[in-house]
Amino acid sequence: MNETYFRELLDGKRTGPWDRTVLFGLGALEPPYAMLMSLRNRMYDRGWFRARSVDVPVLSVGNLTLGGTGKTPLIAYLTQWCLEHRLQPGLVSRGYRTPDSRNSAGRSAERPLSALNDEGMELALRFPVVLHEQSPDRVAAARRLLERQAVDLILLDDGFQHRRIARNLDIVLLDSRDPFGQGHLFPRGLLRESVASLSRAGIVLLSRADGISGDEREDIRRQVGQRAPQAVWGEIAHRPKELISYFEEGPESESRLFSKESVYSVQKTCSIRWLEGRRVFAFGGIARPDLFLRTLKECNAEVVGSTSFPDHHCFSPDDLRELAGKAKQCQAEAILCTMKDLVKIRRKHLGNIPLWAVAIGIEFLNGADAFDAEIRRVLGAGSRGTG
């Protein structure tokens, strides 16, 4: 079952006899999954499974649902926050779909950029002086990182369900348009675990909050408050920051990414306002391509064509030739993609049409001061995490 069909099935867009049969089968699998997740959480809550601590504070960024909720821009925001406050963070993540998932894919001079997955490559490009370890065993990855470099804290990407590593703070993102995964756990819905698990969160952020009304935001906040009354609440929007063209081509380009110079010394950037009135062709291998297209239209770009690929897609030469052909046929002035696509393609042009990535950042609509205060409080509270 591919991802597009699965989402259309859950959204009620597939209603044929076979579709109803498949949905019934998925519903039958939900209770066993829910029971296993509940049992696992109970074992950690009661100390039967022990979370493993590391020697620095751990801040986890995660979510309740499958699919993209904007974790990477938030990780980037937190990384920048740390650097601005003269704190050296380290990044630890699962590393889904790394080129060689059998091995750790930490970024260093000995481990090339190509060993990271697409989100990892994006973060490496934006923060070349920040060490990043990727491994299914997040405890081992964190300890390996600490052996290689002195850091003040670890940012754990997609860590809410990975309870084996202790953390000082859980930051949970909820997507405004489907914050609770249609009310069902996987595979009948998109929830990774029960909404009641929000009780573990220290901060809950409603992402893409500008896409719904104030009343809808308040309703979600009320529901979260019933399950996590202790959590700091915030509302964020994802905003396009600038356009980025890939780094200089040539045999030294990858090694230069690991220098301590700014990554922008090997990138070309352009104001996002350049898109206004431009004919552009868009593509992306992301979980929610509709959000990317909406962003481009909000930038007043004229989207003359688009195509989408599965999340984390690895682009083949045939894919790139096809994209170039489609863009040329549409008479596009530029081809646009996301940062996580650009770091895998590593080209400045497709055909003779310039290729740009749209760099996305976050903007607080509500709760910025409370968020900042909670981060400061946690980082000042010591280095021993909780499960």
N, C-alpha and C positions, 0 to 999 in steps of 0.2 A: 504494500500500500504506500503510494507516494504521499509526500507532505501536502501537496495541493488538494488531492482527493480527500485526505484525512480532515483538513480544515473545512472544506466544503461540506463534508458529511456532518461535522459537528455544528456548522453554522446553519444547517437545514437547507442547504442549496441542492443537496442530493436526496431525492425523495422517492426514487423508484423502489420496486419490490426487493431487488437485490441490495440496494442501499439500506433499506430498513432492516434486512436480515443481518447485514454487517454491523449496523449500529446496535442491534440486539446482542450480537456476539461480543462486541466491545463492552457493552453494559454488564454482561455476565462476568467479564474479567475484572471489572472495577472492584468488587468486594474483596477478592483475594489480595489485590494490590494494596488496597486501603488497610487491610488487616496487617500485612507485612510492614508497611510504613509506620503504622501505629505501634506495633510491637517493637520495632527498632527504636523509635523515639522514646518509648517508655523505658527501654533498657538503658539508654543514655541518661534520661531524666533521673532514674533511680540509682545510677552509678554501676549498673551491672556491666555496661560497656564504658570504658574509661577514655575520655578525651585526652590526647597527648599535648602537653604544653611545650612551647619553645621559649627562648630566652628574651624575646622582645614582644611588645604588644602586637596583637593580630586584629586587624579590622577586616571583616568579611563583607563583601558586596554580593547579594544574591537576589533570588526572586522565588515566588511561589509557583509560577507557571512555566510551561515549555514555551520556547520561542523567545524572540527578542524583546526586551523591555528597556534597553538602553544602558546595559551595564558598562560597556566599554567607555562611553563618554563620561560616565560617573567615575570610573577608575582613573581616567585621564584627569578629571577635575581634582580628585583626591591626591593624585601624584603631584600635580602642579601646586596644590595647596601645601603639601609637605615641603616641596622644594622652596617655595616662597617663605616658609617658616623655618628654613634652615634645618630641615629634617631629611635624612636620607632614607627613602622607602625602598623596600624590595618587593617584587611582584611574584606571586605564586598562583598558578592556575592549573586546571585539569589538563589542558592541551588537547581538546578534541580535534581529531583529524589533522594531527601533525603528520609530516611526511613519513616519519617512522615512529609509530605509536608504541613501539616496543621499548623505546629508550626515552630517558629524560631529554627534554629539549631546552635546556637552559641557554640563555643568550650570553655569550662571552666571546673573547677573541678566539677561543678554542672551539666554540660551538657556533656555526654560522647562522646568520639571520634566517636562512632557508629552513632551519630545523624547527622554527616556531610555526604555530598555526597562524591563520590570517589575523585574528585579533592580537595575537602576540607580536606579529610583525608590525602591525599598526602602532602599537604602544612602543616598540623598539625604535621605530622611526621618529616618533614624537619625543621620546625621552631616552636618548642614547646613553646617558650616564646611569640609568636605573637598571639594575640586574633583574632578570626575569627567569624564573625556573618553571618549567612545565612538566608535570608528571601526574599520573593517576593517584600516586601516593603523595598527597599534599604534605604530610608530616615529614617524610624523607626529603621532599623538595625544599621545604622551609629550612630544615637543618643543613642541607647541602648549601643552600644560599648563604646561611650564616657562617659556614666554614670558609666560604670564598670571599665574603665582603662584610665589613661592619655596617650594619644598617640599624636605624632607630626603630623601625616598625615594619611589619609585613602587611601588604594589601592582598587579601585573598579573593581572587576573582571567582564568581559563581560558587560560593562556599556555603550557602545557607543549609543545604542538605548534607554537606560533607562534615559531619559532626565529629569525625575522628580527630581532627585538629582543634584544640581549644582556641577560643577567640575572646577578645575583650569587648567586642562590639559586633552585632549583626545589623547591617543596613540592608533593608529589603525594599526592592522596587516593585511597584504595582503598575501595570499598564492601564491607563485611564479607561480605555475602551472595553477591556475585559479583565478587570482586576482580579476576579476570583475564578477564572478558568471555566466559565459557564456552569459553575456549581458542581462539577464532577471531577473526580480524580482520573488520571490516565489509566486505561486508554479510552474511557468513555468521555473524558473531558481533557482539559489542559493542566489541571492541578498536579504538581509533583507530590504534594502532601496536603493534609487537611489545612483549611484556613485557620483552624485553632492553633496551628504552629506559629502564627504571628506573635503568640505570647512570648517567644524567645527573642523577638526583635527589639533593638534599642532605638532604631530610627526606621521609620517607614516613609518612603518617598513615592508620591504619585507622579509617575512619569507621563510626559505628553499631556499634562493637565490642561494646557490651552485648547485641547481638542474637544472639551466638554464644557457644559455650563457650570456656573457657580453652585447651583442647587445640586447638580450631580456630584460635584466634588465633595460637597458637604455631606451628602448621603454616604459616599465611600468612606469619608473620614469618620462618620458616626459608626459604621460597621467595623472599621478597624479599631476604633476606640473600645468597642465591646469586647474585643479579643486581646488587645494590647494596650490597655489604658496607660501603661508606663512609657510607651514609645513616643519619641519626639516625632512630630508630623511635619512633613514638608511637601511642597508641590513644585515641580520643575517642568520646564519646556526644553525641547531640543532645538537649537538654533544653528543654522549654517554660519560658520565663522569666516571661511576663506576657501579659495580654490587652490589645490596643490597639484603640481606636475611632478612626475617621478624624478628621482635623483639622476645625476649625470651618468651617462652610459660609459662603459669602459671597464677594463680589468680591475681597476682600483675602487670601483664604486661601492662594492659591498664592504670591503675592509674599511673604507672611510666612514661607514655608518657606525663603526665601533670606536671611532676617535672620541675624545672628550669635547670636540667642537660641537656647536649647535647643529642639529640635524638640518636646519634650514640653510646651512652653507652648501648643501648638495641638493636642495630643492628649489623650485621656482614657485612662488606664491602669487596669487592674484586676488584682488578684492572681489567679494561675492557680488558686488553691484555690477560687475562686468556681464553678468548673466541677463540683465534687464533687456528684454526685446530680442535676445539672441535665439536663433534657431538651433536647438540642441537635440541630440539623440541620447537617450538614457538607457542604462542597463545595470543590473546588479544581481549578485548571488547572495541574497540576504533573506532573512525570514519574512520581512514585511516590505516587499518592493513598492506597495502602494504608498507607504509613508515617504519613501524616497521621492516618488513622483510628486506627491503633495508638496514636499519641501521645495522642489524645483519650481513648481507653479507659484508658490508663495514668494519666490525670488523674482517673479515676473519673467521667467524664461519661457520661450515658446517651444514646448516639447513637441517636436514633429514626428517622433517615433520612439518606441521603447520596446525592450524585451527583458525577460527575467529568467534567472537560472535558480536551481535549488540552492538553499543556504550552504555556505562553505564550498561552493563549486570551484573546481580547479579548471582553469580555462586552457583549452587545447589550441594549437595553431589554427585548426579549422574553425573553432569558435570565434577567434579574433578576426579571421578573414571574413567570416559571415557578418560579424558586427560592423566591420569597416564597410562592407558592401551595402548593408542596410542604411547606415548613416549617410553614405554617398548618395544613395537613391533618394533619401529624404532631403538632400541638399542641406545637411546640418553643418553649422559653423564649428561645432565642437561636440565631442562625445564625453558624457559625464557618467561617473560611477561613484561608488563609495570608497573610502580609504581601504577597507578590508579587501576590496577587489583590486585596487591599484597596486598594493604591495605584492600581489601574486602575479600581476601582468607585467609590471616593471618596464613599461614603455611610455614614451612621450607622445606617440602618435599611433593611431590605427589607420592604416593606409596613409593618406596624407592629411588626415584630420586630427587636430590636437586632442589629446586625452587629458581630462582633468578629473580629479577627485574632489568631492565636496567634504570638507572637514567640518564635523559637527561638534558643538560644545553644548553645555547645559546652562540654563539660566533659572535662577530661583524665582518663582512667582510668589511664594509664601514659605516662611520658615527658615530663611537663610541664617538669621542670627542664632536661632535655637540649634540648628544643625552645627554651626561653627562652635557654639559653646559646648555641645555634647562631644564633639571630636576632641576639643581641648581638654575637657574633663577626663575623658577616657585615657588619653595619652599621658595625662598627668597623674593617673591613678596607679601606675605600676605596670609591671610586665607579665603578670601571671594571668592567663586567660581562664575562661570558664567554658564548659562544654555547650 
